[in-house]
Amino acid sequence: MRTARPRPRADTLGHTLHPLIGRRVEDVASGRTGTLRAVVNTPTRTPIGTRTVRLAYLLPDGGGVEWTTDPDNLREITA
């Protein structure tokens, strides 16, 4: 059984604070790079009810369609 991580405080839209918002990051799960735009607590339906999932929204380098990933998959690009 997994223990629940404490969730960061969220505003009324579900946006949470994250130290990398506005910075260039790599999504290590996909290998893509972009700018972290937001981290949001999103209610998600499951067969046994609703649970909250944290999603990071990233804007790809050069523009395009945002994508989402788990915030734990982010690594800051420093160079």
Secondary structure by P-SEA (a helix, b strand, c coil): ccccccccccccccbbbbccccbbbbcccccbbbbbccccbbbbbcccbbbbbbbbbbbcccccbbbbccccccccccc
